[in-house]
Amino acid sequence: MLKANQGQSWLVKYKLYHIPFWLLYHYVWWTVAVGNPLKAASSMFYPPLTIKFLFYLVFQALAAYFNLYYLIPKYLEKARFGAYMAWLAATVMVTSLCIVSGYYFSAFVFNSSIQQVFGANACFNFFLGNALPSTCAIITLTMSIKLTKKWLHTKKRQQLLEKEKLETELKFLRNQFNPHFLFNTINSIFFLIHKDPGMASSSLAKFSDLLRYQLYECNDVQIPLTKELAYLNNYIELEKLRQSNYINICSNIEELGAGAFTIAPFIIMPFVENAFKHVSRNGDKSDWINIQLQLSETCLDFRIANSKASVETKDLLGHGGIGLQNVQRRLELIYPGKHELDIINGGDSFEVELHIELSKNFIPHLQTTPVITTKNKMPV
C-alpha cells in the first residue's frame, strides 16, 4: 500500500499522468487531419511521420506548460493583459516554427526531399498552415482546462468557507442566547429562595433538567422534537412556579406525532422566554400569556401571545429584542424558505406566530404522546 501511494505521488509530482492526454490529443488531431482513424494510427509508426509527430508533441507540450505555469501567473493573473498577449503570440509563433523545422528534419534524416516525404504541395507555408492552428488549439484547450479546474477549486473552497462561516455564526448565536437565558433563570430561582424555599427547591430541580438539556442533549444541528418540547414544558413549569398566581398562563402543547420529526435546538424557546420576561405587571387588570403549539403533517404551528403595558414597548423591542434578533437570524440560516414568522406588537399585547416545515428524523415508528394541556387560569 505504501509503495502504491509513493508511486501515485511520484506520478502527480512529475505530472506523468499528462502523457496519455498528449498522446490521445495528437492522435485525435491527426485523425481529423487524415480522415481515417486506422490510417492515422498506422502513419504514427511510419518513421518520417513519427519524427514530425514527436516535434508536435514535445514543442506543443512545452508551449502549453510555459503558458500555464509562467505566462498566466506572471501576466494574466496580475492583469497585465498587453504583456500576456504579446508573450502568448510570441510563444505560439516560436512553437509553430519549431514544429515546421520538424518537417525539414524528418526529410533530412531520411535523405529525402520534403515533397517526397510529405507530398507535392509540401512547402513552408503549408507546414506553418498546419502547425499554427494546431498550436493555437492546444494552447486554448489546455488553458480552458486549467482555468476550469481553478474555477471549480475556487468555487469549492468558497463553499467550504461559507459553510464554515455559517456554522461559526450559528454557534455564536446559540452561545449568545444561552447565557442570556441562564441569567434570567438564575434570577428567577434567586427570587424564589427568599419568597418560598420549598418552591425554590422544586424550581432548582426543573432548572437542573434544563441545564442537562443545554449541556448534553442539544449539541447537534438537529435534535428530536420531543426533546425540545420537553425542555419547553420544563421551562413553562419553572416560570409558573416563579410567577405563582400573578399571571394567567395557558399553554396547550400537542406532542402527538412529535417523535417523527427533528428541529434545530432553541428555535422556539426565545419567544417563550421573551413573553415571560416582558409580560405586563398590572395591578388593576389581568396579566396573561397564551402558548399554543401543534403539528399539522410536517408543519409545526406555534403561537404565543402575552399582555404588555404600553410603557414597556420600548424595552420589549430594545433590550428584550436580543433573543428575538438571534432566533430570527437562526431561522433565516437554518430554514431558508421553510418558515414564516409574524411578530405583532399591539397596543396592549405582543404576539408571535411561527410556522416551520420540519424534517423527518428517520425513526421507524411514530412516538405517540397524549396532548399535554397545562393551565393556571384562563386569561380574561
Secondary structure, 3 states (H helix, E strand, C coil): CHHHHHHHHHHHHCCCCHHHHHHHHHHHHHHHHHCCHHHHHHHCCCHHHHHHHHHHHHHHHHHHHHHHHHHHHHHHCCCCHHHHHHHHHHHHHHHHHHHHHHHHHHHHHCCCCHHHHHCCCCCHHHHHHHHHHHHHHHHHHHHHHHHHHHHHHHHHHHHHHHHHHHHHHHHHHHHHHHHHHHHHHHHHHHHHHHHCHHHHHHHHHHHHHHHHHHHHHCCCCCEEHHHHHHHHHHHHHHHHHHHCCCCEEEEEECCCCHHHEEECCCCCHHHHHHHHHHCCCCCCCCCEEEEEEEEECCEEEEEEEEECCHHHHHHHHCCCHHHHHHHHHHHHHHCCCCEEEEEEECCCEEEEEEEEECEECCCCCCCCCCCEEEECCCCC
